Amino acid sequence: MSQKINPPPQLDNNGLRQALRIAGGCTLGFTLSKLMQWPNGIFFTVYPMLLLGLVPTINWAIIRQFIASAAYSATVVLLVQGLFAHLPVLMTLCALAAFVILFYQMSTGAAFLFGAMGAVSLSIQLHFASYVTGGNSIYPLIFSNIFAIGLTVLIALLMHGLFPDVSRRAIRVMPSKSAESVRHEVLLCSLVATMSFVVFQVLDLQDSISAQAASVIILFSLCWKAAGIASWQRIIGTLIGCNAALLAQLLLYTHSDFLLFPVLLLWSLSFIFSRFHILSGGAPGVGFGVLTTFGILFGQSLGPGQDLIYSALYRFSSVCVAVIVSLSAIYIVHHMLNRFSVTRHHTYE
């Protein structure tokens, strides 16, 4: 008796439009940053992926959250770095308090995008701010991040105008949580994010932006069980993304000086892997890991006169180590918090 073979899943019309928005948005940001020779091209490539990939719609509430995340992280970095840079213990406590505010917004669902974007942005900027010495200044990094946020909003509006949804999307409702679960998630994520910041500071890891971002992104699931799945998906996504970037470099060979070729490759890869991201429900899974991995590689290491082969190999190894260490920290902190009734996690047990 023959078995019925199910056809592979296909994008619906809304999913196709979202894939076009993601591919067009990140490619436009990448192209502008390379043409204008703006620093920190990673912001201009990855931020459109985050906004258009994590949130399938656009409205003023989402825009306010996205812009507020840039203002919040910039303010915290300026205050903490400016006032407490010479007091590492106090600086660490301030970072913990800042993360608590962000993860509380995520856990309660009041402003998830604000918390998610703010956590990644704050972690990266706070880390690199500590390496500002001599005549260098933290302001170019902060202004570059703020400008990238503003440009990303404009790009998102343009993409939604060019590729609007053809039907109304269902509204997602955050599951209800007990107060104990909220405390558990906020403390768990804030402590692990702060530990990640401290480890990267102590080990002087200035060139591991992907690893640091990965150690924060796996916290988006907010609990131990989901973090384990997210970590495995992040490693697989990083492996596929690095290999996709290496394939792009081999195809380009010595022709990366001609910007049109990297642009076409970035659009093609981002469109292909946006499909997998959307078919998985739009959550930060394997497809999203692939997108952000080669988005970081393209934005940081690919362009006229640049080569990303070493960067891709180093990035995969550093992300794997960061994810494994972070997951171990999540496991330990989770079980410590579960020993107390006021911080015991109930929602996903």
N, C-alpha and C positions, 0 to 999 in steps of 0.2 A: 504494500500500500504506500503510495507516494505521499510525501509530506508537502504541505503547502508552504511555499517560500514567501515570506512577507517582503514586499518591496521596501527599499531603503527609504527612510523618512525624507520628506521634502519640505522646503521652506514654503510657508504660506505667503500671501502677498505682503503682509506687514513685515514678516521676517526678511523677505527679499529687500524691501525698502530699508530696513534697519542695517542689513549687511552693506548696502550701497552707501548709507550714511557713515558707517564706521570707516570703510575703505576710503571714501572721499574725504572725510574729515581729517584723518591722520595723515593722509598723503598731502593735503593742502597745507597743514601745519608744518610738515617736514620740508616741503618745497619752499615755503616762505622763509623758514629759518635758515635754509642753506643759501637761498638767493640773497637774503639780507645779511648773511653772516652773523646772525645773532648767537650769543653764547648760550650754553645749556640747551642745545637742540633737543635733548631728551624730553624736556617739558612740552615743547610744541608738537612732538610726535605722539607722546603717550597720553597726555591729558585729553585730547579728543577721543582716544580709544576708551578712556575711563568714563567720560561723560556720555558718549553715544552708546557704549557697550553695556554699562551698568544700568542706565536709565533709558528705556525705549521711547519715552515721551519727553516733551520739553514744555515747561510752563514757568511762570515767574517764581513760584515757590522753589523749584529746582535751581533756577538761575541764582536766586538769593542764597541758597545753601552753598552753591559752588563758589560764588564770590566771597561769601562769609568765611569759607574755609581758608582762602588765601589771606584775608585780613587777620583772621585769628592766628594762623601759624606765623605770619610776619610779626605781629605784635608780640607774641610769646618769645620768639627768637630774639627780637631786639631787646626786650626787657630782661630775659634770663641771661643772654650772652653779655649784655651791657652792664648789668648790675652784679651778676654772680659768677662770672667766668673764672675768677680767682678763688672761688669757693666751690669745689667740685661736689661736695656732699649736699650743700644747699641747692646747687644747680640741678642735681639729680632729683631732689625732692620736688622742686618746681616743675621739672619735666613730668614727674609722676602725677602731680596735681593737674597739669594741662591734659595729660592723656585720660585721666579720670573723667573730665568734662566731655571729651570727645566720645569715649566709649559708652558713657551714659546715654548720650544722644542716639547712639547706634542701638544699644540694648533695648531702650524704650520705644524705638521706632519713630521718635519725634522728628529727627532730622538725620536719617541714616547717611545720606550722601555727604552732608556737612561733616559728620564724624569720620567717615571713611576717607574722604579726600584730605581732611585736616590731619588725620593720623599719619598718613603716608608723607604728606608735605612737611609736617612738623618734624617727623623723625629724620628725614633727609636733611632739611635745612639746619636743624639744631646740631646735627652731627658735623656737617661741613663748616658751620660757623666757628667751631672750636679750632679749626685749622687756619683761621685768618690771622696772619702775623705780619709784622713789619709794616710796609706801606699798603698792604692789601686791605680790602674792605668787604664787609658782609653785604653792603647795600646792593652791589650789582647782582648777587645771587637772589636776594629778596625781590628786587625790582623785576628781574627776569621772570621769577615765578609769578608775580602779580600780573605782569604783562601777558604771560602765557595763559593764565586763567582768563583774563579778559578776552584775549583773542580766541580762545577755545569756545567761549560763550557765543561769540559772533559766528564762528565756524559752525557750531551746532545749530544755530538759528538758520544759517544758510542751507545746511544739509537737510534740515526738516522742511525748509521751503522748497528745495529741489526734489526731495524724495519723501513726500508726506505719507503717513499711513492711509490705507484705503478703507479701513474699518476701525471701529472703536475697540480699544483694548480693554480687557477685564481689569478691574482694580484689585491689586493685591492687598490683602489685609494682614498685618503683623499678628502672629499668634499671641494670645494673652500669656503673661508670665507672672509668677509670684514675685513678691518683693525680694525673697531670698535668692531667687534665680537671677534677678537683675543685679543684686549686689555681687553675686558670684561672678557673673560675666564681666562686670565693670572692673572688679579687682583683678580677676584673672588676666584680662587683656592689658590692663594698664601696667600691671607688674611685669608681665613678659615684654611688653614694648619698652619699658624703662630698662629692663635688664639687657635687651638688645642694644639700646643706646649706649649703656655702660660698657658692654663687651666690645663694641666697635670702637669706642673711645680708648679703652685700655690697650687693645691690640693694634691701635693706630692704622685701621683699615680705611684708608682714604679712597681707594679705587674700587670699592665693593658696593656701589649704589644698588645694583640688582639684588645682591644678597640682603642688604638692609631692607629694601622695599619688600622682598619676599617674606622676610621675617615678620613684617607688619600685615601684609595682605592675607596671610593664612589666619590671622586673628579675626578677619571679617566674619567668619562662621560663629564666633563668640563663645564656643564651648569646646570641650575636649574631644568628644566623639566626632563632631563635624570637622574639627581642626585636623584630625588624623586623615580623614578623607581628602580635605583640602590640601594637606601637605603632599600626599602622594600625587594628587592631580597637578600640583605646582611643579613637582620634580619632572613628571612626564611632559608637562607643557613646556618647561624650560629646555628639556632635551630636544623636543621636536622643534621648538623655536630657534635654538642654536643651530641645529642642522639645516633648518630652512634658511637662516642667515648665511651659513657657510655655502650652501648651494647657490644663493644669490651672489656671493662673492666670486665663486668659481665661474658663474655665468657672465659676470661683469668682467672678470679678469683684469685687464688694464684699462677698461673703458669707464671706470667710475668717475673719471674727470668730466664726462658728459652727463650732466645732471638728469637728463631725460630718462636714461636707462635705470638708475636707482629708483626714480619716481614710478616708472612703470612696474618694476619688480615689487616695490612696496605696496602699490595698489592691488596688484594681483594676489600677493600673499595674504594681505589683510582681508581681502574679499573672500578668499577661499576659507580661511580659518575663522572668519566671522560667522560663516555658515555653521560650523561645528559649535561655536559658542552659543548661538541662538537656538539651535536644535536641542542643546542641553538645558534649556530653560532660561538662559541669560544670566545664570549665576557664575561666580568666579571659579570655573572649573578648568579642565584641560585646555579647551579652546581659548579661554580668556588668558591662560598662562602662556600659550603660544603667541597670542597677539601682543601682549605686553613685553614678552622676551625679545622678539625680533623688533618690536617698536623701540625698545631701549637700545638695542644694538644699532639699528639704523640711525636713530637720533643722535647717538653718542659717538659711533665709530665708523659710520659709512657716509661717504660723500666724496667730492673731488679730492683726489690725492690721499685718501684714507684707506685703511685695510682693517677688516674686523675679524680675521681668522684667530689671532691670539686672543682678542677680546672675547670671542664666542667660547673658546675652550676654557678660559679662565672664569668666565661668568657661570658656566654650567657647574664647574667644580665648587665655586664659592657659594652658589645658591643651594646646592645639595647639602653642603656642610651647615649653612645657616638654617635651612629648614629642619634638618635632623636635630640640631642643638635646640632650636626654638620649640620643636615638638616635645622634646624631652622636658624642657622647662614648663611647658603647658601641662604636661602629665603630672609633674611634681606639684605645681601650684594648685591644680585642680583637686588633687586628693587632699592637700593641706586644707583648702577652703571647705571641702566637704566634711571635714571633721567637726565643723561648727554648725549648729542649726540655723544661725542667722545668715550664713553664707552658703547653705547647701543648695545644690542645683537640682531642680525638680522637672523642668520643662522637657528635657530630652533624656531623662533617665529611663 
